[in-house]
Amino acid sequence: METFHCVNHPDRAAVYQCRQCGKALCEECYDPATLGCRDGMHAVTPRVNNTFQTIQPPPPPKQDSGGMIAWKIIVSILAVIGGATVLFLAICGAMIFSY
């Protein structure tokens, strides 16, 4: 039977396994209060695809340039005109076919 070794101390036999990440741990690395790693890695870094990634703050929002604001206004106006046109055609079509 193969014995597992501690991930932090390869010369020591593992006697526990972390409940959150599954690491093999020796007596020194095991924390009975959390039933896992003693290094507190789980509170700071979440697991994503079985790797640890540090938490970083989101990037600051980009400021809209004047050109982007102008395009947004133009697209909004065209959308309103298009909606009004469809509504007008629907009303006229209903009036034509109702007689």
C-alpha positions, 0 to 999 in steps of 0.5 A: 500500500502506498503512503501519501506524503504531506504537500508542504513536508515531503519527508513526512507521512500525511495523516489528514486530508484537507476537506476544502482542497483535498491536500494531503497534510501532516500533523503540523499542517492540519488545523482541526478547527477548520478541518483543513489546511493550517495556512489559511489559504482558503479564506484568501484565495478561491479555487478555480479549475483546481488552481488557486488564484489571488483575489484582485479588485475589479478594474476601474470603470472606463470613462466614456469619450465624447465620441462614444457618448455621441454615438450612444445618443444617435443610436438611441434617437434612431431606435426611437424613430424606428419604434415610432415608425413601426407603431405608425405602420401598424396603426395605419395598417389596422385602419386600412384593413378595418374598412 
